[in-house]
């Protein structure tokens, strides 16, 4: 855990969140600034700042997030959704801890 990481604190239960999923390896919370009717972040409990610099175990934790995302979407009643991963500040990533976004609940426009 990174001591100052907000996602690590949420994952450990030190900060409140609207958690919708937790299997011990990853958790999902509702985004506090949603960009779609359903906007959930899927976050590994393992702290990962950058995929390119991560260990094999960290990459496995990130892969687990991708593996559970369809189940989380289904549990939330979303059948059509977008998965987004931002890496680095120029991409729009605000928290330096790997996470993916599940966006759905309406027709999504083109990205660009």
C-alpha positions in Angstrom: 0.0 0.0 0.0 1.2 3.5 -0.8 0.6 5.5 2.4 -0.9 8.6 0.6 -2.8 6.7 -2.1 -6.6 7.4 -1.9 -7.5 4.1 -3.6 -5.3 2.2 -1.1 -7.1 3.9 1.7 -10.5 3.2 0.2 -9.6 -0.4 -0.4 -8.5 -0.8 3.2 -11.7 0.7 4.5 -9.9 3.8 5.9 -12.0 6.2 3.7 -15.7 5.9 2.9 -16.9 5.1 -0.6 -19.9 3.8 -2.5 -18.4 0.3 -3.0 -20.4 -2.0 -5.3 -17.9 -5.0 -5.4 -15.0 -6.4 -3.5 -13.5 -9.9 -3.9 -10.4 -9.4 -1.9 -8.2 -8.9 -5.1 -10.1 -5.9 -6.6 -12.9 -3.6 -5.6 -15.3 -1.4 -7.5 -16.6 2.0 -6.4 -19.0 4.5 -8.0 -17.1 7.5 -9.5 -17.7 10.7 -7.5 -17.8 12.7 -10.8 -19.7 10.3 -13.1 -19.4 10.8 -16.9 -22.3 8.4 -17.6 -25.4 7.1 -15.6 -23.2 4.1 -14.6 -19.6 5.1 -13.9 -17.7 2.7 -11.7 -14.0 2.4 -11.1 -12.5 -1.1 -10.8 -9.3 -1.0 -8.7 -6.9 -3.7 -7.6 -6.1 -3.9 -3.9 -2.4 -4.2 -5.0 -0.9 -0.7 -5.6 0.2 -0.3 -9.2 1.3 3.1 -10.4 2.3 2.2 -14.0 1.6 -1.0 -15.9 4.8 -0.7 -17.9 6.9 -0.7 -14.7 4.9 -3.3 -12.8 5.9 -6.7 -11.7 4.3 -9.9 -13.0 2.1 -10.0 -9.9 1.0 -6.4 -10.4 0.2 -7.1 -14.1 -1.9 -10.1 -12.9 -3.8 -7.9 -10.5 -4.6 -5.5 -13.3 -5.7 -8.4 -15.5 -8.0 -9.5 -12.7 -9.7 -6.1 -12.9 -10.4 -6.7 -16.6 -11.6 -10.2 -15.8 -14.2 -9.1 -13.2 -15.4 -6.0 -15.1 -18.1 -7.8 -17.1 -19.5 -9.4 -14.0 -19.6 -6.0 -12.2 -21.3 -4.4 -15.2 -23.9 -7.3 -15.4 -24.6 -7.0 -11.6 -25.2 -3.3 -12.1 -27.7 -4.0 -15.0 -25.5 -2.7 -17.7 -25.4 -4.8 -20.9 -23.5 -2.3 -23.1 -20.5 -0.4 -21.7 -17.1 1.0 -22.3 -14.0 0.1 -20.4 -11.4 2.9 -20.1 -7.9 2.8 -18.7 -5.9 6.1 -18.4 -2.1 5.8 -17.8 -0.2 8.9 -16.7 -1.2 12.5 -16.1 -1.4 13.4 -19.8 -4.1 10.8 -20.3 -6.3 12.3 -17.6 -5.4 9.9 -14.9 -5.9 11.7 -11.6 -5.0 9.0 -9.1 -1.6 7.3 -9.7 -3.0 3.8 -8.9 -4.1 1.6 -11.9 -7.8 1.5 -12.3 -10.3 1.0 -15.0 -13.6 2.8 -15.7 -16.8 1.0 -16.5 -19.1 3.6 -18.3 -22.6 2.7 -19.4 -26.3 3.3 -18.9 -26.7 5.4 -22.1 -25.5 5.6 -25.7 -21.9 6.8 -25.5 -20.5 9.1 -28.1 -17.3 8.7 -30.0 -14.1 9.2 -28.1 -11.7 11.8 -29.3 
